[in-house]
Amino acid sequence: MSQPTAEQFLQRAFDLELLSDRQLQEVWGSVGSRTAPLHEVTQFVIGREYLTNYQVEKVSKGERSGYFFGPYKVLYAVGAGTFARVYRAVHREKGNVVAIKALRKRYCDKPEQANQFMREGKLGLTLRHPNIVPIHEVIYDGKSYFLVMEFVEGWNLRDLVKIRRKIDPLQAIQLMIGMTDGLRYAFEHGLTHRDLKLNNALVTSSMQAKLVDFGLASLDENFEDDTDGELPNARTIDYAALEKASGLRKEDTRSDIYFLGCIFYHMLTGQAALTETRDRSQRLSKQRFLDVVPVQQVDPELSHWVFAVVNKAMKLDPAHRYQTPAAMLADLKLAENQLAGGNKASTAEEAAAALGNYVEPKQHTVLVVESNPVLQNIFREGLKKVNYRVLVIADPERAVARLHQDTASADCVVFCAQDLGESAIGGFNALGSNEKTRGVRAVLLLDEPQIQWKDRAKVDAHRVVLTMPITMKLLRTTLATLMETPVGA
């Protein structure tokens, strides 16, 4: 397409609602002539911040779409992945800057993929932690499916490492503490990441680490290959390889811990722990994990405190790895104190012996299946007061799948039907119908208009139905009774 004249360019921008009438008149008043060169006009609108370079390029090419997502105006493209593109955008009325993650057009007409994208996005709505990039809205505007997220001013960790070559050990530990705490919080809310890498760790201008894309990696397992030439399932292939090599099931938090260790290794040494390749067979090979050069050989000058944490996080045998993010977090904080205080350990073994003393608290775990963020917090705070470990999942199908994979992941499940509707009773009954999960203790909470569903619930001594409104005290008493009730009694 031939380059437009200045007049054609400005008319297009006006028709697309990128320029207001006042701005249009100001441009003409400043350039002085409708025959002014196009570059003079584009320099003016960019200089006045009426348009961005990204918008100018699209308008010049005659593109008619992709400028708005609902009430948000796109400023420029940030990145692109297998199934979505990311943009920096601004609300047209409020003026707040956000990040937009939009489903690629090729998937918008495919209900299964579009619904999964929206469902995974809604799960992200429940996560609120200073070290996790929050999702504010999940929107379908009639044409596009997109998530509205916080826009982080700063860098992704890969770019930061490229700039600095290495991250100072103490600062690297502090970034790791933030990321690990975010991972701990998500794990306790029933979510693993499954795509931990430098690109998915953002660092603010004040050096605060924030993890992005929780739960979205699983989309790649059902999405077709990308025509850009990316590997199919590129976001999950490393996890699949690790799980095969170490015998872990999918969505085990210890896989996230391994790749968190890889991030720490890369920050400290300036090089990747795993050989970086696009060859699928090499990425799936167990040898790739066996060939990792120990961090102390890459940079012997580093502190033994960091050696100890990296080595334990990256143990190929998951039984010797950190078992939970909380355990890794405890060692990172101890290592930070030792490093900041100038305390030295003579060997990595000595440092490892000084660390590794975290004891997981013995608690009963309650999995709450609830989609309303307000009610999630009520359950979480109310149950934590009596020393329950609380996991929260917004999707009954995901909760059932998790328990089918590992029945020991929760001592009791509470399905809340108030907002989830029939999917809650469906999940409750699915647990009771499956031979593997029928022994899992469960509570179904029905709202007053749903009381008629009570007869449809598969109950037992360890599977009960309560009708709302109920007090937190009654729920705690019911849970305590269930914990003491032998399965099958």
KEVEX-647632 format. One record per atom (N, C-alpha, C): x, y, z; residue in three letters. Coordinates in steps of 0.001 Angstrom, whole numbers, plus 500000, padded with zeros to 6 digits. Layout:
BEGIN
XYZala
...
END
This chain:
BEGIN
500853498805500000met
500000500000500000met
500884501238500000met
500549502192499153ser
501335503418499063ser
501142504261500323ser
502136505073500589gln
502097505917501784gln
500999506976501649gln
500205507191502694pro
499136508181502600pro
499686509605502626pro
498889510535502161thr
499249511937502340thr
499007512318503795thr
499512513475504204ala
499309513938505572ala
497819514082505865ala
497065514603504881glu
495629514790505079glu
494921513456505232glu
495291512456504422gln
494680511128504520gln
495025510479505867gln
496259510641506269phe
496706510057507540phe
495898510614508709phe
495773511943508765leu
495063512555509880leu
493579512224509852leu
492990512123508657gln
491575511761508569gln
491350510341509072gln
492274509448508712arg
492157508060509199arg
492224508042510732arg
493203508747511299ala
493370508769512753ala
492139509345513438ala
491528510364512803phe
490309510963513359phe
489150509977513271phe
488981509333512112asp
487898508359511928asp
488022507186512894asp
489242506826513223leu
489478505712514152leu
489353506141515611leu
489057507420515850glu
488901508001517185glu
490205508024517960glu
491320508070517221leu
492617508221517866leu
492942509688518114leu
492377510564517302leu
492541511999517461leu
491184512644517665leu
491111513616518558ser
489882514374518757ser
489806515497517730ser
488653516116517616asp
488503517236516682asp
489434518383517085asp
489564518627518389arg
490441519710518850arg
491890519427518474arg
492311518169518675gln
493689517814518334gln
493928517921516831gln
492922517521516057leu
493051517595514598leu
493244519041514153leu
492434519932514708gln
492540521342514330gln
493880521928514781gln
494378521480515927glu
495665521976516412glu
496798521549515489glu
496721520304514983val
497751519833514057val
497785520715512821val
496594520942512233trp
496546521750511014trp
497012523186511296trp
496645523685512455gly
497073525041512783gly
498573525157512954gly
499206524078513412ser
500649524115513669ser
501474523862512406ser
501047522890511581val
501839522586510380val
501580523602509276val
500399524297509333gly
500145525433508454gly
499600525128507089gly
499704523881506634ser
499229523584505276ser
498805522129505182ser
497719521894504436arg
497244520519504239arg
498122519757503247arg
499066520450502671thr
500017519776501781thr
501354519535502470thr
501371519699503781ala
502606519484504534ala
503077518042504373ala
504376517799504429pro
504893516430504318pro
504368515552505460pro
504161514276505152leu
503645513345506140leu
504563513262507359leu
505885513225507150his
506807513071508282his
506715514259509235his
506397515447508715glu
506253516612509573glu
505030516464510475glu
503951515945509914val
502722515728510686val
502921514633511730val
503541513525511332thr
503723512418512282thr
504669512821513415thr
505704513586513100gln
506609514063514154gln
505863514955515149gln
504939515761514634phe
504190516660515506phe
503282515868516449phe
502505514919515914val
501551514184516765val
502269513292517761val
503451512787517378ile
504228511979518324ile
504845512871519394ile
505352514023518971gly
505951514949519922gly
504961515465520949gly
503712515681520535arg
502661516136521451arg
502025514983522234arg
502467513756521934glu
501940512534522568glu
500462512326522250glu
500040512806521085tyr
498676512515520626tyr
498601511090520100tyr
499675510654519447leu
499770509293518944leu
501135508728519322leu
501213507404519395thr
502495506743519630thr
503074506281518296thr
504331505924518299asn
504953505379517090asn
504198504160516580asn
503754503340517526tyr
503003502127517169tyr
501722502486516429tyr
500975503464516953gln
499726503877516310gln
499985504504514943gln
501029505336514863val
501373505985513589val
501672504943512522val
502416503922512898glu
502771502877511930glu
501537502136511435glu
500629501795512353lys
499411501088511970lys
498512501954511073lys
498354503223511441val
497513504120510648val
498117504310509261val
499420504451509195ser
500098504650507911ser
499907503442506986ser
499821502255507577lys
499621501044506784lys
498162500843506380lys
497274501700506907gly
495863501578506579gly
495127500527507388gly
495720500077508504glu
495058499058509334glu
493879499690510054glu
492749498951510087arg
491507499502510614arg
491127498963511994arg
491850497978512477ser
491481497370513772ser
492711497221514651ser
492449496840515922gly
493532496606516868gly
493950497824517654gly
493137498887517590tyr
493479500113518308tyr
492830500185519683tyr
491747499424519867phe
491004499492521129phe
490619498085521583phe
490595497912522890phe
490009496736523526phe
489031497265524557phe
487743497194524228gly
486744497781525109gly
487058499256525318gly
487095499712526565pro
487367501133526830pro
488856501476526828pro
489713500525526474tyr
491160500738526551tyr
491755500996525168tyr
492544502057525063lys
493219502410523818lys
494646501874523850lys
495017501123522810val
496344500528522736val
497389501600522436val
498461501606523220leu
499556502544522997leu
500675501909522186leu
501042500701522565tyr
502013499971521754tyr
502019498505522158tyr
502614497679521300ala
502713496246521561ala
503905495991522474ala
503703495097523443val
504768494753524387val
505404493424524021val
504589492460523636gly
505117491135523309gly
504038490246522742gly
504458489085522238ala
503524488130521656ala
503937486720522033ala
502952485885522309gly
503201484494522646gly
502382483581521767gly
502344482326522138thr
501668481323521341thr
500196481635521146thr
499529482069522212phe
498077482211522141phe
497591483633522391phe
498476484540522788ala
498022485894523129ala
499088486923522795ala
498630488168522670arg
499524489311522493arg
499344490251523683arg
500405490959524031val
500365491859525177val
500619493288524708val
499805494215525214tyr
499894495618524829tyr
499937496502526075tyr
500578497650525923arg
500409498722526904arg
499227499540526416arg
498287499840527320ala
497065500541526921ala
496665501535528004ala
495738502414527657val
495263503420528597val
493742503473528533val
493105503631529682his
491650503760529709his
491263505100529099his
490313505094528177arg
489984506303527427arg
489433507412528307arg
488749507067529388glu
488164508084530255glu
488962508291531539glu
489378507220532174lys
490068507329533456lys
491537507680533306lys
492129507306532169gly
493520507646531925gly
494540506738532578gly
494108505678533271asn
495063504784533914asn
495692503840532897asn
496984503628533039val
497737502770532131val
497685501328532627val
497454500387531708val
497339498971532049val
498065498141530997val
498210496866531290ala
498657495899530293ala
497446495104529842ala
497313494897528548ile
496234494093527970ile
496830492820527408ile
496355491678527860lys
496736490397527249lys
495527489909526455lys
495637489950525135ala
494502489651524252ala
494702488324523531ala
493668487517523532leu
493695486246522826leu
493870486499521335leu
494740485745520694arg
494951485912519255arg
493648485674518489arg
493491486391517400lys
492239486338516633lys
491889484929516188lys
492893484144515859arg
492615482804515329arg
491885481915516330arg
491950482282517629tyr
491299481472518651tyr
489963482048519111tyr
489675483287518727cys
488467483933519234cys
487189483253518742cys
487252482592517593asp
486076481906517053asp
486027480442517456asp
486908480049518340lys
486947478657518804lys
486509478635520264lys
485255478272520521pro
484692478373521881pro
485527477678522952pro
486076476505522651glu
486813475767523673glu
488039476550524145glu
488807477064523170gln
490002477817523528gln
489651479151524179gln
488638479830523628ala
488247481132524184ala
487734480985525615ala
486917479973525856asn
486383479765527202asn
487486479395528185asn
488461478620527713gln
489558478248528598gln
490401479471528945gln
490638480324527972phe
491388481559528214phe
490685482411529271phe
489367482545529142met
488608483342530101met
488602482682531478met
488459481369531499arg
488422480656532779arg
489751480785533519arg
490863480623532785glu
492176480754533424glu
492397482190533902glu
491914483156533116gly
492041484548533531gly
491282484831534808gly
490096484261534931lys
489290484481536136lys
489943483864537369lys
490677482767537170leu
491410482206538298leu
492462483200538784leu
493083483887537831gly
494085484881538190gly
493517486065538940gly
492211486332538773leu
491572487434539492leu
491652487254541001leu
491789486012541436thr
491758485724542872thr
493107485972543544thr
494160486156542756leu
495496486305543338leu
495804487772543612leu
496052488088544862arg
496420489444545252arg
497611489380546192arg
498782489623545633his
500020489539546403his
501000490537545795his
501809491214546618pro
502716492239546079pro
503735491719545087pro
503982490413545057asn
504959489851544127asn
504322489076542985asn
503042489345542743ile
502330488759541605ile
501636489884540853ile
501821489953539540val
501151490972538746val
499648490689538771val
498838491615539277pro
497403491347539409pro
496648491463538082pro
495641490616537936ile
494674490743536847ile
493482491507537409ile
493109492615536758his
492017493453537256his
490664493088536650his
490661492731535367glu
489408492424534679glu
489631491313533662glu
488578490553533419val
488565489547532356val
487367489890531477val
487614490242530209ile
486566490876529389ile
486408490198528031ile
485161490053527622tyr
484819489756526231tyr
483937490905525778tyr
484397491678524789asp
483665492877524370asp
482836492668523105asp
482581491403522759gly
481824491101521545gly
482715490772520370gly
483977491168520449lys
484924490870519380lys
486187490192519909lys
486654490651521042ser
487943490186521559ser
487820489677522991ser
488674488714523315tyr
488804488207524674tyr
490125488744525229tyr
490068489403526376phe
491311489970526893phe
491287490121528407phe
492498490163528960leu
492694490369530384leu
493281491764530585leu
492823492450531611val
493364493760531975val
494229493566533215val
495520493897533087met
496479493626534145met
497235494894534528met
497901494837535654glu
498790495935536037glu
499914496054535012glu
500237497275534609phe
501399497478533760phe
502581497803534666phe
503614496979534590val
504777497132535464val
505834497983534767val
506146499117535363glu
507211499975534848glu
508540499408535314glu
509330498937534382gly
510610498342534739gly
511107497453533621gly
511552496250533969trp
512110495325533001trp
511566493930533293trp
511680493034532293asn
511580491638532678asn
512983491194533075asn
513069490118533812leu
514344489734534419leu
515384489361533364leu
514949488816532236arg
515903488473531176arg
516617489736530668arg
515836490792530439asp
516437492042529967asp
517373492643531022asp
516973492533532282leu
517799493092533355leu
519135492353533440leu
519091491024533296val
520333490246533341val
521215490586532140val
520608490808530974lys
521386491194529793lys
522090492532530030lys
521396493447530671ile
521969494770530925ile
523115494681531936ile
522878493932533011arg
523863493899534098arg
524858492741534002arg
524569491792533119arg
525369490573532959arg
525168489617534137arg
525300490103535334lys
525008489328536540lys
524290490247537511lys
523531489636538428ile
522881490412539485ile
523688490215540769ile
523962491292541465asp
524659491218542746asp
524000490161543642asp
524775489274544270pro
524197488162545036pro
523144488578546066pro
523423489651546833leu
522452490067547838leu
521168490559547181leu
521295491311546093gln
520104491781545394gln
519381490616544727gln
520141489646544227ala
519529488461543624ala
518708487696544661ala
519247487555545869ile
518510486874546933ile
517223487632547256ile
517319488950547313gln
516135489748547636gln
515059489611546556gln
515464489574545300leu
514499489332544221leu
513901487933544340leu
514746486963544687met
514267485588544842met
513280485475545992met
513524486198547077ile
512599486166548218ile
511216486630547779ile
511164487707546987gly
509877488186546506gly
509186487172545615gly
509922486616544647met
509321485642543729met
508859484388544474met
509675483926545400thr
509323482710546136thr
508119482948547037thr
508015484138547602asp
506848484440548432asp
505581484495547572asp
505705485047546359gly
504560485033545442gly
504163483616545071gly
505167482763544839leu
504892481358544518leu
504240480651545700leu
504742480956546907arg
504130480361548118arg
502658480730548225arg
502368482015548042tyr
500983482488548134tyr
500100481779547102tyr
500566481688545867ala
499765481036544824ala
499564479562545134ala
500603478889545606phe
500503477476545950phe
499450477259547030phe
499412478161548006glu
498424478035549072glu
497018478398548598glu
496927478955547395his
495624479228546783his
495306478217545684his
496058477124545664gly
495745476037544746gly
496278476200543343gly
497220477128543115leu
497736477346541763leu
499237477117541709leu
499677476409540672thr
501087476357540333thr
501289477248539114thr
502540477550538792his
502797478467537680his
502981477732536366his
503909476791536325arg
504214475959535155arg
504854476718534005arg
505334477894534243asp
506083478591533195asp
507061479586533815asp
507722479175534881leu
508672480070535534leu
509937480176534685leu
510261481390534298lys
511455481684533511lys
511723483174533648lys
512876483620533163leu
513257485020533317leu
512234485975532715leu
511648485601531570asn
510690486489530905asn
509425486705531721asn
509085485771532594asn
507855485873533372asn
508099486396534786asn
509267486958534995ala
509559487653536251ala
509842489104535892ala
508985489993536331leu
509150491412536059leu
509789492089537266leu
510578493110537010val
511251493831538084val
510918495312537939val
510343495878538971thr
509954497285538935thr
511187498176539038thr
510984499457538794ser
512090500411538897ser
512628500508540320ser
511839500087541310ser
512305500065542704ser
512856498693543094ser
513085497815542082met
513678496486542256met
512797495539543062met
511500495599542802gln
510574494619543383gln
510223493606542299gln
510379492335542612ala
510076491275541648ala
508591490963541655ala
508042490733540452lys
506620490373540317lys
506493489260539279lys
505859488176539670leu
505622487075538746leu
504360487340537927leu
504387486928536664val
503258487151535773val
502859485834535129val
501620485758534678asp
501089484620533898asp
500816483373534725asp
500397483507535975phe
499994482332536756phe
498812481644536098phe
498911480337535930gly
497796479547535420gly
497635479570533925gly
498287480502533212leu
498047480631531779leu
498865479643530957leu
499922479070531520ala
500759478156530744ala
499986476927530307ala
499003476491531104ser
498251475281530759ser
497460475438529478ser
497236476680529051leu
496519476891527801leu
497256476276526628leu
498578476326526652asp
499365475836525532asp
499153474354525281asp
498724473612526301glu
498576472180526136glu
497405471830525226glu
496517472789525020asn
495363472535524164asn
495324473427522933asn
496331474290522764phe
496335475217521642phe
497232474684520532phe
496826474927519297glu
497576474428518154glu
498880475196517981glu
499743474675517113asp
501049475287516885asp
500908476709516380asp
501879477517516715asp
501891478907516299asp
502599479037514964asp
502039479804514055thr
502632479959512738thr
503910480775512783thr
504210481399513914asp
505452482156514038asp
506657481234514164asp
506397479926514219gly
507503478983514283gly
507896478597515689gly
507128479002516684glu
507443478605518046glu
507148477124518207glu
507857476532519139leu
507593475132519426leu
506182474958519952leu
505476473896519544pro
504189473624520177pro
504397473383521661pro
503491473927522449asn
503584473811523905asn
504917474336524426asn
505426475377523776ala
506762475868524124ala
506859476286525579ala
505742476742526155arg
505769477219527528arg
505797476079528535arg
505408474877528136thr
505309473776529097thr
506267472634528782thr
506994472718527677ile
507826471587527282ile
508935471319528295ile
509525472351528868asp
510574472145529867asp
510006471477531110asp
508808471868531494tyr
508166471239532648tyr
507871469771532362tyr
507364469484531163ala
507066468094530799ala
508339467253530832ala
509444467828530353ala
510716467101530363ala
511184466828531789ala
511084467826532657leu
511500467657534049leu
510641466613534747leu
509352466684534525glu
508436465735535173glu
508719464304534715glu
509045464165533440lys
509386462830532935lys
510698462347533537lys
511673463264533630ala
512996462891534151ala
512978462600535648ala
512094463285536378ser
512100463153537840ser
510921462362538384ser
509997461953537504gly
508869461132537938gly
507782461878538678gly
507702463197538483leu
506673463990539150leu
505407464053538307leu
504276464194538975arg
503022464425538272arg
502948465879537840arg
502051466126536916lys
501833467490536461lys
501326468363537614lys
501752469622537615glu
501324470632538578glu
501821470353539997glu
502909469617540132asp
503561469490541436asp
504375470755541675asp
504214471367542826thr
504892472625543098thr
506414472499543071thr
506936471286543236arg
508387471103543223arg
508988471330541839arg
508166471212540784ser
508657471570539450ser
508853473076539353ser
507909473848539900asp
508082475298539951asp
509347475657540736asp
509585474937541826ile
510769475213542658ile
512048474980541860ile
512086473910541059tyr
513277473643540244tyr
513565474818539307tyr
512525475297538615phe
512752476372537650phe
512963477727538333phe
512487477855539559leu
512847479037540346leu
514348478991540654leu
514849477792540931gly
516285477621541123gly
517071477979539864gly
516525477632538694cys
517174477984537427cys
517263479506537258cys
516215480199537672ile
516226481673537604ile
517317482229538511ile
517428481700539720phe
518443482144540682phe
519851481905540106phe
520072480721539553tyr
521335480339538924tyr
521704481354537845tyr
520749481688536983his
521000482600535856his
521324484003536359his
520600484464537365met
520878485795537911met
522285485880538481met
522714484832539174leu
524011484851539856leu
525186484718538895leu
525004483911537838thr
526134483579536955thr
526089484298535615thr
524903484794535234gly
524768485413533924gly
524597484417532809gly
524458483151533129gln
524235482136532099gln
523161481157532549gln
522510480556531557ala
521400479647531832ala
521908478339532414ala
521151477791533356ala
521516476498533939ala
521318475377532922ala
520204475430532189leu
519895474425531179leu
520316474927529806leu
520856474048528998thr
521237474409527640thr
520035474976526917thr
520165476179526359glu
519053476821525671glu
519044476373524214glu
517982475737523805thr
517848475197522460thr
516393475210522042thr
516155475280520734arg
514790475186520207arg
514508473790519667arg
515495472913519773asp
515313471546519306asp
514454470777520310asp
513303470327519866arg
512337469699520772arg
512897468445521437arg
513594467605520672ser
514106466359521239ser
515149466640522309ser
515980467670522104gln
516972468024523119gln
516310468578524367gln
515269469359524187arg
514589469932525353arg
513863468871526169arg
513470467789525523leu
512767466718526226leu
513715465693526831leu
515009465809526532ser
515976464815526985ser
516332464990528462ser
516394463883529174lys
516821463905530581lys
518261464354530690lys
519065464095529654gln
520475464444529691gln
520680465945529882gln
519742466734529389arg
519838468192529524arg
519891468598530997arg
519170467865531842phe
519167468161533277phe
520423467595533955phe
520905466467533445leu
522107465863534019leu
523361466665533677leu
523293467428532582asp
524461468188532120asp
524605469560532776asp
523726469894533709val
523830471200534373val
525169471296535104val
525908472366534804val
527189472589535481val
526895473181536854val
527389472576537940pro
527115473114539287pro
527465474591539373pro
526632475339540049val
526797476788540107val
528146477180540700val
528665476384541636gln
529953476719542262gln
531122476537541298gln
530913475741540234gln
531970475610539223gln
531911476771538235gln
530723477300538002val
530592478420537081val
531194479681537682val
530943479913538969asp
531495481097539638asp
531878480729541069asp
533101480231541254pro
533541479796542590pro
533612480931543610pro
533578482190543143glu
533687483322544057glu
532383483620544795glu
531306483031544350leu
530014483278545001leu
530001482671546401leu
529100483187547227ser
528986482704548601ser
528427481280548643ser
528915480519549624his
528387479165549824his
526921479189550229his
526470480319550790trp
525058480413551164trp
524169480324549929trp
524572481006548849val
523750480933547641val
523928479592546945val
525156479020546997phe
525347477689546431phe
524357476706547045phe
524230476755548372ala
523395475790549083ala
521938475883548635ala
521423477112548492val
520015477272548111val
519789476849546660val
520660477289545745val
520514476920544335val
520579475413544172val
521559474782544797asn
521741473343544619asn
520556472546545131asn
519985472964546258lys
518837472222546789lys
517596472439545930lys
517396473657545453ala
516227473924544608ala
516288473131543308ala
517527472862542817met
517688472228541509met
518065470750541596met
517826470116542723lys
518042468670542800lys
517110467968541812lys
517667467077540996leu
516828466380540033leu
515868465424540735leu
516325464823541824asp
515445463965542624asp
514522464872543444asp
513212464870543163pro
512315465798543861pro
512248465561545368pro
512582464381545820ala
512553464107547255ala
513639464890547986ala
514706465278547268his
515803466020547875his
515708467516547602his
514702467896546857arg
514468469301546534arg
513669469934547684arg
513558471275547690tyr
512611471896548608tyr
511223471343548313tyr
510496471006549359gln
509194470375549159gln
508078471391548947gln
508254472589549452thr
507252473647549281thr
507964474981549084thr
507293475952548476pro
507887477289548382pro
508202477878549750pro
507391477560550754ala
507635478100552095ala
508984477649552638ala
509367476409552356ala
510653475897552829ala
511806476616552133ala
511682476832550837met
512723477559550099met
512802479009550571met
511644479602550819leu
511593480983551283leu
512332481137552616leu
512145480183553510ala
512807480244554813ala
514325480232554654ala
514839479378553763asp
516288479318553555asp
516817480575552867asp
516053481119551943leu
516478482359551282leu
516621483495552299leu
515680483581553221lys
515750484641554230lys
516941484450555152lys
517234483189555512leu
518403482917556345leu
519689483251555594leu
519722482866554305ala
520903483153553484ala
521092484658553327ala
519996485390553180glu
520080486846553076glu
520709487429554342glu
520270486961555495asn
520808487474556762asn
522302487174556897asn
522695485967556498gln
524108485591556596gln
524958486421555641gln
524460486617554425leu
525202487363553421leu
525300488835553802leu
524179489391554253ala
524163490807554637ala
525052491052555843ala
525166490061556721gly
525992490213557915gly
527450489888557696gly
527788489496556470gly
529183489179556171gly
529635487850556723gly
528695487012557148asn
529057485703557697asn
529388484742556567asn
530485484023556687lys
530912483122555626lys
530871481682556106lys
530498480820555172ala
530577479387555439ala
531757478858554630ala
532515477914555188ser
533721477442554500ser
533408476548553316ser
532274475856553371thr
531874474970552265thr
530369475083552045thr
529930474625550853ala
528495474593550565ala
527791473623551502ala
528511472549551883glu
527922471555552795glu
527674472176554175glu
528623472998554609glu
528453473671555898glu
527267474630555848glu
527156475356554740ala
526021476275554586ala
524710475505554542ala
524699474387553801ala
523479473579553692ala
523051473047555046ala
524043472698555883ala
523718472185557215ala
523118473274558091ala
523600474510557899ala
523063475625558684ala
521667476009558213ala
521425475797556933leu
520082476041556392leu
519285474746556509leu
518197474659555797gly
517454473397555711gly
516792472945556985gly
516622473842557946asn
516000473442559206asn
514532473819559295asn
513989474282558182tyr
512570474650558183tyr
511713473402558388tyr
510787473483559291val
509877472372559564val
508479472770559124val
507945472008558183glu
506587472299557723glu
505611472131558885glu
504775473119559139pro
503819472983560244pro
502823471869559989pro
502535471163561061lys
501549470091560927lys
500152470688561036lys
499515470785559915gln
498179471373559868gln
497273470521558990gln
495992470562559288his
495030470001558355his
494845471001557220his
494715470487556034thr
494538471330554861thr
493088471284554392thr
492493472471554249val
491130472588553736val
491201473261552375val
490618472598551388leu
490536473178550050leu
489154473805549887leu
489113475131549730val
487855475846549559val
487643476113548076val
486503475663547565val
486165475870546153val
485123476979546098val
485595478179545784glu
484741479371545834glu
485263480382544810glu
484368480989544020ser
484799481924542973ser
484729483382543401ser
484015483685544480asn
483859485067544914asn
485062485485545766asn
485862486487545303pro
487069486866546046pro
486792487309547480pro
485662487976547699val
485333488431549058val
485105487236549971val
484314486268549489leu
484042485079550297leu
485306484233550466leu
486155484203549433gln
487422483480549563gln
488210483993550765gln
488296485304550882asn
489048485893551994asn
488400485606553336asn
487065485599553362ile
486354485292554611ile
486674483872555063ile
486597482919554124phe
486920481531554468phe
488388481403554872phe
489259482050554101arg
490694481920554364arg
491041482433555759arg
490583483636556074glu
490922484220557368glu
490237483488558509glu
488985483096558290gly
488241482414559344gly
488812481057559695gly
489332480340558700leu
489872479006558954leu
491324479050559421leu
492083480047558935lys
493470480161559375lys
493566480494560862lys
492527481145561403lys
492535481506562821lys
492593480283563720lys
492105479152563232val
492149477926564022val
493171476951563434val
494181477520562741asn
495373476791562302asn
495134475804561171asn
494088476030560378tyr
493965475237559163tyr
494857475849558086tyr
495443474996557262arg
496096475468556044arg
495004475537554975arg
494868476681554340val
493749476900553428val
494241477053551995val
493730476228551113leu
493934476375549681leu
492621476855549083leu
492694477687548064val
491481478197547423val
491569477958545918val
490544477357545373ile
490430477156543922ile
489053477644543503ile
488996478381542407ala
487726478966541967ala
486923478039541067ala
487546476999540557asp
486907476138539558asp
486726474725540113asp
485467474218540264pro
485251472868540793pro
485946471780539986pro
485981471922538658glu
486634470914537827glu
488128470842538151glu
488747471997538328arg
490174472015538662arg
490402471383540044arg
489503471664540971ala
489646471097542315ala
489556469571542277ala
488584469064541543val
488408467603541438val
489628466979540759val
490122467627539707ala
491291467105538997ala
492515467053539911ala
492673468091540719arg
493824468135541633arg
493746466996542638arg
492564466753543189leu
492411465692544178leu
492521464315543534leu
492114464218542284his
492264462935541594his
493739462617541406his
494544463647541142gln
495981463439540994gln
496645463150542333gln
496162463803543392asp
496794463641544698asp
495744463821545791asp
495189462721546257thr
494131462798547273thr
494654463344548597thr
495983463322548781ala
496558463816550034ala
496754465327550028ala
496411465984548917ser
496653467435548841ser
495686468228549714ser
494591467605550171ala
493662468284551080ala
493019467254551999ala
492828467651553252asp
492149466767554205asp
490640466886554092asp
490180468025553580cys
488743468237553405cys
488533469286552322cys
487434469139551584val
487090470088550525val
485753470729550856val
485684472045550728val
484436472783550947val
483990473372549614val
482885472881549076phe
482321473412547832phe
481237474435548177phe
481377475653547670cys
480421476717547965cys
479560476977546731cys
478275476647546821ala
477409476711545639ala
476785478083545410ala
476938478996546346gln
476243480277546247gln
476491480967544913gln
477758481072544505asp
478100481692543233asp
478405480675542150asp
478905479501542548leu
479279478494541557leu
478078477754540977leu
476955477744541711gly
475748477083541209gly
475914475573541122gly
475345474984540078glu
475315473527539974glu
476685472909539771glu
477665473702539331ser
479001473142539177ser
479578472718540530ser
479112473346541623ala
479590472985542952ala
479069471609543360ala
477789471384543163ile
477250470058543506ile
477802469004542554ile
478092469425541318gly
478702468493540374gly
480074468054540849gly
480888469004541344gly
482205468660541866gly
482116467808543122gly
481175468171544025phe
480970467407545264phe
480629465959544938phe
479699465761544017asn
479285464404543648asn
480366463665542870asn
481142464398542062ala
482214463753541297ala
483242463134542231ala
483557463826543348leu
484485463253544324leu
483921461971544926leu
482630462006545262gly
482008460851545910gly
481784459682544985gly
481759459935543678ser
481480458875542709ser
482741458162542245ser
483890458815542391asn
485133458242541893asn
485783457383542965asn
486194456190542595glu
486755455257543561glu
487995455830544251glu
488779456606543509lys
490017457144544062lys
489764458264545056lys
488698459046544844thr
488486460242545677thr
487288460130546616thr
486591459012546598arg
485362458924547418arg
485660459001548912arg
486925458759549295gly
487277458842550706gly
487669460241551159gly
487672461198550247val
488036462568550616val
486878463212551383val
487173463776552531arg
486139464460553299arg
485679465705552535arg
484366465970552576ala
483851467096551783ala
482624467702552430ala
482494469022552221val
481329469771552686val
480755470526551490val
479438470442551316leu
478755471212550279leu
477915472284550961leu
478186473542550648leu
477419474658551199leu
476410475129550154leu
475131475026550505leu
474059475444549595leu
473417476735550096leu
473159477653549181asp
472445478879549518asp
470959478544549694asp
470216479447550312glu
468798479172550582glu
468010478791549337glu
468172479495548184pro
467405479101546995pro
467827477753546418pro
468955477207546913gln
469472475948546374gln
469175474750547270gln
468397474970548306ile
468184473901549295ile
467594472644548650ile
466791472826547575gln
466184471662546926gln
467211470730546306gln
468448471214546121trp
469494470362545553trp
470035469357546570trp
469661469532547829lys
470245468705548887lys
470028467220548635lys
468851466881548087asp
468552465467547847asp
469409464873546733asp
470020465726545927arg
470863465236544825arg
472297464986545256arg
472644465433546464ala
474027465330546924ala
474335463927547436ala
475493463407547057lys
475945462088547517lys
476631462272548873lys
475902461969549955val
476419462220551303val
476857460920551965val
477628461070553017asp
478125459947553805asp
478523460532555150asp
479067459703556025ala
479482460222557330ala
480571461278557180ala
481398461148556144his
482492462095555953his
482213463061554792his
480958463076554328arg
480559463972553235arg
479195464559553608arg
479158465847553924val
477944466427554476val
477522467669553683val
476256468043553875val
475694469239553250val
475254470198554343val
475635471460554214leu
475181472509555118leu
474467473568554296leu
473419474143554885thr
472686475196554182thr
472982476548554813thr
473179477539553956met
473480478894554422met
472190479650554708met
472260480661555576pro
473485481194556192pro
473966480324557345pro
475288480222557453ile
475893479514558577ile
476971480406559178ile
477323480134560407thr
478394480898561049thr
479734480204560793thr
480807480965560877met
482139480379560738met
482383479364561848met
481818479631563020lys
481990478704564125lys
481381477352563797lys
480178477354563168leu
479540476085562803leu
480376475351561759leu
480911476086560803leu
481744475446559781leu
482991474838560420leu
483618475565561346arg
484805475033562015arg
484469473774562804arg
483328473808563483thr
482916472640564269thr
482672471443563358thr
482018471691562215thr
481750470616561254thr
483056470031560729thr
484011470910560393leu
485295470442559879leu
486033469623560929leu
486031470114562168ala
486714469387563240ala
486127467991563416ala
484799467897563313thr
484126466595563429thr
484516465686562277thr
484524466237561065leu
484892465443559900leu
486322464931559990leu
487253465777560488met
488658465359560588met
488811464162561507met
487920464042562480glu
487976462932563427glu
487148461728562984glu
486388461913561912thr
485512460833561426thr
486288459905560511thr
486412458632560837pro
487117457699559949pro
486392457601558617pro
487127457549557536val
486526457415556215val
485839456064556130val
484585456103555673gly
483807454869555546gly
483035454530556785gly
483129455411557837ala
482401455130559090ala
480908455322558894ala
END
